[in-house]
Amino acid sequence: MNMLRSEAKTHLQDCFSDNIRTINLEMVSEIQNDIDYYDTVSLVFLLYDVPDTALQRLIVFQRVYKDTNMNLLYDWALNVHSRPTWRYEFLEALTICRLYHVIKKLGFDVASVKERYMPGNINVCVYINPIKKALYKFCENVTANNLVRLKKSLLTYEIDTSEHESCELICLELISQKFISLTQNNLAAKIKQCQVEKLVKIVENIPGLKKIAEDLQIIANKINNDSNFSSPQIMSTPISLSTAKTKLKEDKFDESFCDIFQCLNELQEEDIPVMNLKSDTKNLTKDAYPIINTDRIGVCCIVNQEEFHPSKDSIENNFQTHMLDNRLGSTKDQQSLEHLMSSLNFKIKSCRNLNHRDMFKFIRDVINNDVRPDDSIFMLCILSHGIRGHVYAADSVKVKVEDIQKLLDSDDASNLHGKPKILILQACQVDEHRPMPHLVADGPTTNYFLRKSDFLIYWATAPEYEAYRDEQKGSIFIQILCYTIGKKARQEHLYDIFTKVTDSVSYICSRLQQIQVPIFESTLRKKLYLQLPQVSQ
């Protein structure tokens, strides 16, 4: 039996040697016609020796490939066919890209080719640059959403990859701009250099790609430290090739979220009756902030941070301690707030996915350009991830709520001085110092306090507790807040409304056997109504 196996293996090796010699320029030219655009891009990425050349050729190919006979694989083979290993390089690249139908068409036994080149193990390389193989596996695991995040992150390093359709093109751009380096032999320094640290820092902060980032760094370290790394070897078990899909907050409580709003409706069926108001409107508002113009109560500014990406600032300044998932369902919260506040005669100014600089600029521009002298109230709603006392901008930089408050109370906001300023903070993220893989915790530090007057800040939850968000219907806090304000704005002042919201949120979460307790802090000097209160007859 052993003899038969040995003879079979020898036969396969003989067939391999015979078949490899049959690969010629004409066959390479035909192969490109049998594969799609993305496979061509991947092969060019792996095979071309000069990244700048590959990038420029692929940029042109990306624009005209449907209307041209441009054959990048044939051009490569024509340029390197005098190199004795070119056929082996080509076959290894086909194997890495799993183009097994092409390999079979060339007459090879697919199983023996896979055994030789081990496409599933990035630690095994023969002729292809090992870091290119690792980068290809990185590209293979990048989802469409994460590709957008990567592009946004690179923009913070002043690298614009917005026109590149594939991850391989982005990698070539990074190589060309020396953001990463594949150089294996530096004769002057007599050492190997492969620099991927900047890319690794970005990738490890993108959900679902941390393991890939670690593998990239390991391969780079092997190249830099092991002079024999380019020879065939196995240094770890093969890596799973399943595409990494980003998951957002899948835990045992999600199924119950579908009943949240039904529970809320049940809760509100027996509304607390409005107190018998014996005084008229003038007396009701005697100790309240004045409403100057009932046709325009004020401005409601909404910042919806729904999509996040690591940035140069968040990485280099260590602002980001967790990978930030996109906040599915936050658009529903934004729409609910816009509808509610518009119905209450507020001017709405909304913006989405702002980096930390643009976030301050947007708020400042709203204050300077949209707030009028006859506005009575300024409301700022921030929907984001956060840790205590901070909210995250879209570029994963932590922004102090205290700094936002200072902006609203600064000389740049003189038209808000003396007017009530409301901050609504739906901030979802685990506490910075304790891991919570599924549940999210928001809230200020226990020693956080308001230094300025005329502020009312309402957090979605108190310190140490979690805040919940349904990915289709929005967050419990914002949805209950909108519901309650809509029913009570013309009858009660904001303190009482917020108290009812806190009670409702706590009730709903208790139905889910969880705790979420919204908390508000105030330096208001008077009662605050969002509408002129109606008089009970």
Order of alpha helices (4+ residues) and beta strands (2+ residues): alpha-alpha-alpha-alpha-alpha-alpha-alpha-alpha-alpha-alpha-alpha-alpha-alpha-alpha-alpha-alpha-beta-alpha-alpha-beta-alpha-beta-beta-beta-beta-alpha-beta-beta-beta-beta-alpha-alpha-beta
